[in-house]
Amino acid sequence: MDRDRPSEGEDHLESPSVAWSRSRVVSTAAVVVLAAALAVVGAVVGHPRTHAKATPVPPPPLPTTLPARSVHYSGAVFLEPLDQCVRTDHRQTLRLAVEVTNLTNSRLRIINAALVSSVPDVRLARLAYWSRPCGGVITGRALALAPAGHLVVAMTLALGSTCPATSLLGARLTFDIAGTQVQAESSALANLAKVHFVQCPG
């Protein structure tokens, strides 16, 4: 009997090197399968979600009535208070004047002049427009100034019990330039520090 051939019923034992080789193949196959599974899971988890497109918000409706154009211009006109035109009775009335120069390249028409006062008991009693300092009353079409044109606005004020010399007395003028309203303001129409008023102490 050939002793190298195993008999029937006996288990065929592999050599250690063969067994290690097969174990390595199985382990490698398992690693490959596990890596493939992880790749699939990663692809599913990392896939960006599809977001529904946001519904655009419609813009607010335009107003049916547009506001009137009113622009505060800087440099459209030059205002120069005229101290030499100050007139007063030192008690009840005070007249102040400011010269307006058109600095634009368009014709300028004066619309209105309003008093700017820091005290409530001083009010505008009369408004006049002059063609020259301290005189030459003008009205109507002459109130339209050509480029570099001049105009004097005279304001007669009714005084109250407050001392005018320590009050803010200015003017806010409104003009029209090619259909656009322009406003200019003078914070002080005159230097009244040396003018005597019975309302002022001393």
C-alpha positions as CSV (number, residue, x, y, z in Angstrom):
1,M,0.0,0.0,0.0
2,D,1.2,3.5,-0.9
3,R,1.6,5.4,2.3
4,D,1.7,8.8,0.5
5,R,-1.9,8.4,-0.7
6,P,-4.6,9.0,1.9
7,S,-7.0,6.2,2.6
8,E,-10.7,6.6,2.1
9,G,-12.4,8.3,5.1
10,E,-9.4,10.2,6.1
11,D,-9.5,14.1,6.0
12,H,-7.1,15.7,3.6
13,L,-5.1,18.2,5.6
14,E,-3.6,21.1,3.7
15,S,-0.2,22.4,4.3
16,P,0.1,25.6,6.5
17,S,1.3,27.6,3.5
18,V,-1.7,26.7,1.3
19,A,-4.1,27.4,4.2
20,W,-2.5,30.8,4.8
21,S,-2.8,31.7,1.1
22,R,-6.5,30.8,1.0
23,S,-7.2,32.8,4.2
24,R,-5.5,35.8,2.6
25,V,-7.6,35.6,-0.5
26,V,-10.8,35.4,1.6
27,S,-9.8,38.4,3.7
28,T,-8.9,40.4,0.7
29,A,-12.2,39.7,-0.9
30,A,-14.0,40.7,2.3
31,V,-12.2,43.9,2.4
32,V,-13.0,44.7,-1.3
33,V,-16.7,43.9,-0.6
34,L,-16.7,46.1,2.5
35,A,-15.0,49.0,0.7
36,A,-17.6,48.8,-2.1
37,A,-20.4,48.8,0.3
38,L,-19.0,51.9,2.1
39,A,-18.6,53.6,-1.3
40,V,-22.2,53.0,-2.1
41,V,-23.4,54.3,1.3
42,G,-21.1,57.3,1.0
43,A,-22.5,58.1,-2.4
44,V,-26.1,57.9,-1.1
45,V,-25.4,60.0,2.0
46,G,-23.2,62.6,0.3
47,H,-25.5,63.1,-2.7
48,P,-26.8,66.7,-2.5
49,R,-30.5,66.9,-1.9
50,T,-32.5,68.5,-4.6
51,H,-34.1,71.6,-3.2
52,A,-37.3,73.0,-4.6
53,K,-36.8,76.4,-6.3
54,A,-37.9,79.3,-4.1
55,T,-41.0,81.0,-5.4
56,P,-39.9,84.6,-6.4
57,V,-41.6,87.3,-4.3
58,P,-43.3,89.8,-6.6
59,P,-42.2,93.4,-6.3
60,P,-44.5,95.8,-4.4
61,P,-47.0,97.6,-6.6
62,L,-46.0,101.1,-7.7
63,P,-48.0,104.0,-6.1
64,T,-50.7,105.3,-8.3
65,T,-49.8,108.9,-7.4
66,L,-46.1,109.9,-7.6
67,P,-44.9,112.5,-5.1
68,A,-44.1,116.0,-6.4
69,R,-40.5,116.6,-7.2
70,S,-38.8,118.7,-4.5
71,V,-35.0,118.8,-4.3
72,H,-32.8,120.7,-1.8
73,Y,-30.1,122.1,-4.0
74,S,-26.7,123.2,-2.7
75,G,-25.1,125.9,-4.9
76,A,-28.1,126.6,-7.1
77,V,-28.4,130.1,-5.6
78,F,-26.3,132.4,-3.5
79,L,-27.9,134.2,-0.6
80,E,-26.3,137.4,0.8
81,P,-27.9,139.2,3.9
82,L,-28.0,143.0,3.4
83,D,-27.3,144.6,6.8
84,Q,-27.6,148.1,5.2
85,C,-31.3,147.4,4.5
86,V,-32.3,146.7,8.1
87,R,-35.1,149.0,9.3
88,T,-36.9,148.9,12.7
89,D,-39.0,150.9,15.1
90,H,-37.1,149.1,17.9
91,R,-40.3,147.7,19.3
92,Q,-42.9,146.2,17.0
93,T,-41.5,145.8,13.4
94,L,-38.2,144.8,11.9
95,R,-37.4,144.7,8.1
96,L,-34.7,142.4,6.9
97,A,-33.5,141.8,3.3
98,V,-31.4,139.1,1.5
99,E,-30.0,139.3,-2.1
100,V,-30.5,136.2,-4.3
101,T,-28.1,135.4,-7.1
102,N,-28.9,132.7,-9.7
103,L,-25.9,130.4,-10.0
104,T,-27.4,127.9,-12.5
105,N,-27.5,128.0,-16.3
106,S,-31.3,128.1,-16.4
107,R,-33.9,130.7,-15.6
108,L,-35.0,130.6,-12.0
109,R,-38.4,131.7,-10.7
110,I,-39.0,132.5,-7.1
111,I,-42.1,130.8,-5.7
112,N,-42.2,131.6,-2.1
113,A,-40.2,133.0,0.9
114,A,-40.8,131.8,4.5
115,L,-39.5,133.0,7.8
116,V,-37.3,130.6,9.8
117,S,-37.5,131.7,13.5
118,S,-36.3,130.2,16.7
119,V,-39.1,131.9,18.7
120,P,-42.9,131.6,18.1
121,D,-43.8,135.3,18.8
122,V,-42.0,136.6,15.7
123,R,-44.0,136.3,12.5
124,L,-43.8,137.4,8.8
125,A,-46.1,140.4,8.3
126,R,-45.2,141.4,4.7
127,L,-43.1,140.1,1.9
128,A,-41.7,142.2,-1.0
129,Y,-39.2,141.7,-3.9
130,W,-36.8,144.4,-5.0
131,S,-34.7,144.8,-8.1
132,R,-31.9,146.5,-6.2
133,P,-30.8,146.6,-2.5
134,C,-33.2,148.4,-0.3
135,G,-35.6,149.5,-3.1
136,G,-37.2,149.0,-6.5
137,V,-40.3,146.9,-5.8
138,I,-41.0,144.3,-8.5
139,T,-43.7,141.7,-9.2
140,G,-44.9,139.2,-11.7
141,R,-42.6,138.2,-14.5
142,A,-39.6,140.1,-13.1
143,L,-39.4,137.4,-10.4
144,A,-37.8,135.1,-12.9
145,L,-34.0,135.4,-12.8
146,A,-31.8,134.7,-15.7
147,P,-28.4,133.0,-15.1
148,A,-26.3,135.3,-12.9
149,G,-29.4,137.4,-12.3
150,H,-30.1,139.2,-8.9
151,L,-33.1,139.7,-6.8
152,V,-33.7,141.1,-3.3
153,V,-36.2,139.5,-0.9
154,A,-37.4,141.9,1.8
155,M,-39.2,140.5,4.9
156,T,-41.1,142.8,7.3
157,L,-41.5,141.0,10.7
158,A,-43.9,141.6,13.5
159,L,-42.0,141.4,16.8
160,G,-43.2,139.9,20.1
161,S,-41.8,140.0,23.6
162,T,-38.6,138.1,22.8
163,C,-35.4,140.0,22.1
164,P,-34.8,139.8,18.3
165,A,-31.0,140.3,18.7
166,T,-30.7,136.9,20.4
167,S,-33.2,135.1,18.2
168,L,-32.6,133.0,15.0
169,L,-34.2,134.9,12.2
170,G,-33.6,133.3,8.8
171,A,-35.3,132.7,5.5
172,R,-36.2,129.6,3.5
173,L,-36.7,130.4,-0.2
174,T,-38.4,128.2,-2.8
175,F,-37.6,128.4,-6.5
176,D,-38.6,126.7,-9.7
177,I,-35.9,125.6,-12.1
178,A,-37.1,123.8,-15.3
179,G,-40.1,122.3,-13.4
180,T,-38.1,121.2,-10.3
181,Q,-38.6,122.9,-7.0
182,V,-35.4,124.1,-5.3
183,Q,-35.1,125.3,-1.8
184,A,-32.3,127.5,-0.3
185,E,-32.0,128.6,3.3
186,S,-30.2,131.4,5.1
187,S,-29.8,130.8,8.8
188,A,-29.3,134.5,9.7
189,L,-30.7,137.5,7.7
190,A,-28.8,140.2,9.6
191,N,-26.3,140.9,12.4
192,L,-28.6,142.5,15.0
193,A,-26.1,142.6,17.8
194,K,-25.7,146.4,17.6
195,V,-29.4,147.2,17.0
196,H,-31.3,148.4,20.0
197,F,-34.7,146.8,20.9
198,V,-36.8,147.5,23.9
199,Q,-37.3,143.7,24.4
200,C,-33.5,143.3,24.9
201,P,-32.1,143.8,28.4
202,G,-29.5,146.5,28.9
